[in-house]
Amino acid sequence: MLPNRMQLSRTVEEQLKKLKGYTGVTPNVSARIAFFRSIESDYIYDPTTDYATNGSLTLDKITWLGQTQEITELLLKHTYPELEGKQLQQAWAAHVEHGISSLRNIKSITNFISYL
C-alpha cells in the first residue's frame, strides 16, 4: 500500500497552491479530484520512468486522501498490482499531475464547481 507520508512534484504543488488561491479549495482536496479525473481518463503511469516526488509539501496519506483513501489504494493496486510503497506513491503522484492539467486554468470557485 501507499506509504504513510507522501509528496508530489514541485510543479504540481505550485499548481495546487495557485488553484487554492483562485478557488479556496485546499491542495489535498484538489489532488483527490485530479487523481480521479486522471483515473477516469484511462491514463496509465509508466513505472519504468523515475517520477520525481521532490515537493516540499509532505503530508500524511490520510490528509492527502481523506475519505477516499481506501478506494484510491484499491484503484492503484488494481491498476498497478506489481507496485508497492514508493513506486505506488509515484504512480499516485503521476496521476495527480496528469489530472491537475485539466484543472489548472480554473480561476474561480464557480468555474471549479461547474467543471466538476
Secondary structure, 3 states (H helix, E strand, C coil): CCCCEECCCHHHHHHHHHHHHHHCCCHHHHHHHHHHHHHHCCCCCCCCCCCCCCCCCCEEHHHHHHHHHHHHHHHHHHHCCCCCHHHHHHHHHHHHHHHHCCCCCCCCHHHHHHHC
